[in-house]
Amino acid sequence: MLAILQRIVPFLASMHATHAKTRGKVLPPTPSALTAGPPLLLHFVCHLCALALLAIAIVAGRAGAVRTAAAVGTAGALAFGVFFAIALRRMRPRREGESPDTLPAA
């Protein structure tokens, strides 16, 4: 389900965001402009490791491996949360000359 969300979130965000003006038209950002690669990679790696640890825990009957798998899976879920937050931040309209990674003014 998270794999579907990582594809659909930037697409839906791009449909609701406006960024650049070209010839007087306001254009939505592309989904790839809203996607952050490093958090998605961390999410993918953490969840693969968590699944492997769960398989080891089942075969070996080790409760400690289940706890470790849960911790690694939680880290992956947090990475997905970071991905989502970055997509939301990149979705907001920019002032002219402002880069996508500039924090909003207080």
C-alpha positions in Angstrom: 0.0 0.0 0.0 2.8 2.4 0.8 4.3 1.7 -2.7 1.1 2.9 -4.2 1.0 6.0 -1.9 4.6 6.9 -2.8 3.5 7.2 -6.5 0.1 8.8 -6.0 1.1 11.4 -3.3 3.3 13.5 -5.7 0.8 13.1 -8.5 -2.1 14.4 -6.4 0.0 17.1 -4.9 1.0 18.3 -8.3 -2.7 18.5 -9.3 -3.4 20.8 -6.4 -0.3 23.0 -6.4 0.8 25.9 -8.6 4.4 27.0 -8.9 5.7 28.7 -12.0 4.3 31.3 -14.3 4.9 30.8 -18.0 3.5 33.5 -20.4 1.1 34.6 -17.7 -0.1 31.0 -17.0 0.4 29.4 -13.7 1.6 25.8 -14.2 1.5 23.0 -11.7 4.8 21.4 -10.6 5.6 18.0 -12.0 5.2 15.0 -9.7 8.9 14.3 -10.0 9.6 17.9 -8.6 7.6 17.0 -5.5 9.3 13.6 -4.9 12.2 13.3 -2.5 14.3 10.2 -3.4 16.4 9.7 -0.2 13.5 9.2 2.2 11.9 6.7 -0.2 15.1 4.8 -0.6 15.4 4.6 3.2 11.8 3.5 3.5 12.4 0.8 0.9 15.6 -0.5 2.6 14.1 -0.5 6.1 11.0 -2.4 5.1 13.0 -5.0 3.2 15.2 -5.5 6.2 12.2 -5.7 8.5 10.6 -8.4 6.4 13.9 -10.3 6.3 14.2 -10.0 10.1 10.6 -11.2 10.6 11.3 -14.2 8.4 14.4 -15.0 10.5 12.3 -14.5 13.7 9.7 -17.0 12.4 12.3 -19.6 11.4 14.5 -19.2 14.5 11.7 -18.5 17.0 13.5 -15.4 18.3 11.4 -12.7 20.0 14.3 -10.3 19.9 14.4 -10.4 16.1 10.7 -9.5 16.0 11.4 -6.4 18.2 14.3 -5.5 16.0 12.1 -5.9 12.9 9.5 -3.7 14.4 12.0 -1.0 15.2 13.4 -1.1 11.6 9.9 -1.1 10.2 9.1 2.0 12.3 12.2 3.7 11.0 10.9 3.0 7.5 7.5 4.4 8.3 9.1 7.5 9.7 11.1 7.9 6.5 7.8 7.7 4.5 6.4 10.4 6.8 9.4 12.6 5.9 8.7 11.9 2.2 5.1 13.0 2.7 6.1 16.2 4.6 8.6 17.1 1.9 5.9 16.7 -0.8 3.6 19.0 1.2 6.3 21.6 1.7 7.3 21.5 -2.0 3.6 21.8 -3.0 3.1 25.3 -1.5 3.3 28.3 -3.8 6.7 29.9 -4.2 7.6 33.6 -4.3 9.5 34.7 -7.3 13.2 33.7 -6.9 12.6 31.4 -4.0 14.1 27.9 -4.2 11.9 24.8 -3.5 13.9 24.0 -0.4 13.7 27.4 1.2 11.9 27.4 4.5 8.8 29.6 4.8 9.2 33.0 6.4 8.0 33.3 10.0 
